[in-house]
Amino acid sequence: MKKAVLRKLYLDKRKKLSPEEYQAKNQLLLRQCMAFFSSTSFQAVHCFLPIIHQKEPDTWPLIRALQAQGITVVVSRSDMQTNALYHHPLTQDTVLQTNRWGIPEPASAEIACFPPEKIDAIIVPLLAFDKSGHRVGYGKGYYDRFLAQCRPDAAKIGISIESPVEQIEDADNQLDIKLDYCMAPDRIWSF
């Protein structure tokens, strides 16, 4: 299937999840993530903040667990004029606000930016992914541009409520940066 079809299909799938199904999938995802991160030595992990009303995977329990392990968690602030992301450490003092897309992000642009080259792993939002590590996001390219700024050895990790599709037909190997791993409720995919 093509990205546009998958985007619509998987947004619809999320909307149809009951609160109980959504909660159960998030619990399974958290177990997969904790198993994965307990075997790493990452110092700084970038994580997206979830749009809960869109039933994105709830990353808050994972964020708290990473912080409890002493890992610096970095989050983004969107610049909608330039379609760029700016990255900031998430601390207990970070004030968050919701942007026009419903994404929580640091309220102030005055917070010191965290350099992408110092990030060891990036937890990437997605709607769908395939068995080769390609992903379908929301279509603006924010994360592909951000991932291109990161070190080549930084782990690119997706989190998905659903299992992969066989293939994303219109994945672009020049512009779309593939995942190294994807956490799904039933298993950890490695590419």
C-alpha positions as CSV (number, residue, x, y, z in Angstrom):
1,M,0.0,0.0,0.0
2,K,1.0,3.6,-0.5
3,K,1.7,6.1,2.3
4,A,-1.5,8.2,1.8
5,V,-3.7,5.0,2.0
6,L,-1.8,3.7,5.0
7,R,-2.0,7.1,6.8
8,K,-5.8,7.2,6.5
9,L,-6.2,3.5,7.3
10,Y,-4.1,3.6,10.5
11,L,-5.6,6.9,11.7
12,D,-9.0,5.2,11.4
13,K,-7.8,2.1,13.2
14,R,-6.6,4.1,16.1
15,K,-9.9,6.0,16.3
16,K,-11.8,2.7,16.6
17,L,-9.7,1.4,19.5
18,S,-11.7,1.2,22.7
19,P,-10.1,2.8,25.8
20,E,-9.4,-0.7,27.1
21,E,-7.7,-1.8,23.9
22,Y,-5.7,1.4,23.8
23,Q,-4.6,0.9,27.4
24,A,-3.7,-2.8,26.9
25,K,-1.6,-2.0,23.8
26,N,0.2,0.7,25.7
27,Q,1.0,-1.7,28.5
28,L,2.5,-4.3,26.1
29,L,4.5,-1.5,24.3
30,L,5.9,-0.3,27.6
31,R,7.1,-3.9,28.4
32,Q,8.8,-4.1,25.0
33,C,10.4,-0.7,25.4
34,M,11.7,-1.4,28.9
35,A,13.2,-4.8,27.8
36,F,15.0,-3.0,24.9
37,F,16.2,0.0,26.9
38,S,17.4,-2.0,29.9
39,S,20.0,-3.6,27.6
40,T,21.4,-0.3,26.2
41,S,23.9,2.3,27.5
42,F,22.2,5.4,26.0
43,Q,22.9,8.7,27.8
44,A,20.5,10.9,25.8
45,V,17.2,9.7,24.2
46,H,14.9,11.9,22.2
47,C,11.3,11.0,22.6
48,F,8.1,12.4,21.1
49,L,5.4,13.5,23.4
50,P,2.1,11.8,22.5
51,I,-1.1,13.3,21.2
52,I,-3.3,11.2,23.5
53,H,-6.6,12.2,21.8
54,Q,-5.2,10.8,18.5
55,K,-4.4,7.6,20.5
56,E,-0.7,7.8,19.7
57,P,1.4,5.4,21.9
58,D,1.6,6.9,25.4
59,T,5.3,7.6,25.8
60,W,4.9,9.2,29.3
61,P,5.5,6.0,31.3
62,L,8.6,5.3,29.2
63,I,9.9,8.8,29.6
64,R,9.6,8.6,33.4
65,A,11.3,5.2,33.4
66,L,14.2,6.5,31.3
67,Q,14.6,9.5,33.5
68,A,14.6,7.3,36.6
69,Q,17.6,5.4,35.0
70,G,19.4,8.7,34.8
71,I,19.0,9.1,31.0
72,T,18.5,12.6,29.6
73,V,15.2,12.7,27.8
74,V,15.1,15.3,25.0
75,V,11.8,16.5,23.4
76,S,11.0,18.8,20.4
77,R,9.4,22.1,19.8
78,S,8.1,22.7,16.3
79,D,8.7,25.7,14.2
80,M,5.8,25.7,11.9
81,Q,7.3,28.5,9.7
82,T,10.4,26.5,8.8
83,N,9.0,23.0,9.4
84,A,12.0,22.4,11.7
85,L,12.3,20.8,15.1
86,Y,14.2,22.3,18.0
87,H,15.3,20.0,20.8
88,H,15.3,20.6,24.6
89,P,16.0,18.5,27.6
90,L,12.8,17.5,29.4
91,T,13.0,18.2,33.2
92,Q,10.5,18.5,36.0
93,D,10.7,22.3,35.5
94,T,9.9,22.2,31.7
95,V,6.7,24.0,31.0
96,L,4.7,22.4,28.2
97,Q,2.1,23.8,26.0
98,T,0.0,22.2,23.3
99,N,0.7,23.4,19.7
100,R,-2.0,23.8,17.0
101,W,-1.7,20.1,16.1
102,G,-2.3,19.0,19.7
103,I,1.4,18.1,20.4
104,P,2.7,19.0,23.8
105,E,6.0,20.8,23.5
106,P,8.3,23.1,25.6
107,A,6.5,26.4,25.9
108,S,9.6,28.6,25.6
109,A,12.0,29.0,22.8
110,E,14.4,30.4,25.3
111,I,15.3,27.0,26.7
112,A,18.8,25.9,25.7
113,C,18.7,23.6,22.7
114,F,20.1,20.1,22.9
115,P,22.4,19.3,19.9
116,P,21.1,16.5,17.7
117,E,24.7,15.0,17.4
118,K,24.6,14.3,21.2
119,I,21.5,12.2,21.0
120,D,22.1,8.4,21.2
121,A,18.6,7.2,20.3
122,I,15.5,8.8,18.8
123,I,12.0,7.4,19.5
124,V,10.1,8.3,16.3
125,P,6.3,8.7,16.0
126,L,4.6,6.8,13.2
127,L,1.3,5.7,11.9
128,A,2.5,2.5,10.2
129,F,5.7,0.7,9.4
130,D,6.8,-2.1,7.1
131,K,9.0,-5.1,7.5
132,S,12.0,-3.3,6.0
133,G,12.0,-0.5,8.5
134,H,10.2,2.2,6.5
135,R,7.6,4.2,8.3
136,V,4.6,6.4,7.5
137,G,4.4,9.6,9.6
138,Y,1.9,12.4,9.4
139,G,3.4,13.6,6.1
140,K,5.2,16.8,6.9
141,G,8.8,15.4,7.0
142,Y,9.8,16.9,10.3
143,Y,11.4,13.7,11.6
144,D,13.1,12.8,8.4
145,R,14.8,16.2,8.4
146,F,15.7,15.8,12.1
147,L,17.0,12.3,11.7
148,A,19.3,13.5,8.9
149,Q,20.9,15.9,11.4
150,C,21.7,13.1,13.9
151,R,24.8,10.9,14.1
152,P,24.7,7.9,11.7
153,D,25.0,5.6,14.7
154,A,22.1,7.1,16.7
155,A,19.4,4.4,17.0
156,K,16.2,5.3,15.2
157,I,13.4,3.6,17.0
158,G,9.7,3.5,16.1
159,I,6.9,2.7,18.5
160,S,3.7,1.3,16.9
161,I,0.4,0.2,18.3
162,E,0.0,-2.1,15.3
163,S,2.1,-4.8,13.6
164,P,3.9,-3.9,10.4
165,V,2.6,-4.0,6.8
166,E,4.5,-6.1,4.3
167,Q,5.7,-3.1,2.3
168,I,5.2,0.6,1.9
169,E,5.1,0.9,-1.9
170,D,6.1,4.5,-2.2
171,A,8.9,4.6,0.4
172,D,11.7,6.8,-0.9
173,N,15.2,5.5,0.0
174,Q,16.7,8.9,-0.7
175,L,14.5,11.0,1.6
176,D,12.8,8.6,4.0
177,I,15.2,7.6,6.7
178,K,14.6,4.0,7.8
179,L,14.2,2.8,11.4
180,D,16.7,0.6,13.1
181,Y,14.1,-0.9,15.4
182,C,10.4,-0.7,16.0
183,M,8.6,-1.6,19.1
184,A,5.1,-3.2,18.6
185,P,2.9,-4.8,21.3
186,D,3.9,-8.3,20.2
187,R,7.6,-8.0,19.6
188,I,10.6,-5.8,18.9
189,W,11.5,-5.5,15.2
190,S,15.1,-5.1,14.2
191,F,16.0,-3.9,10.7
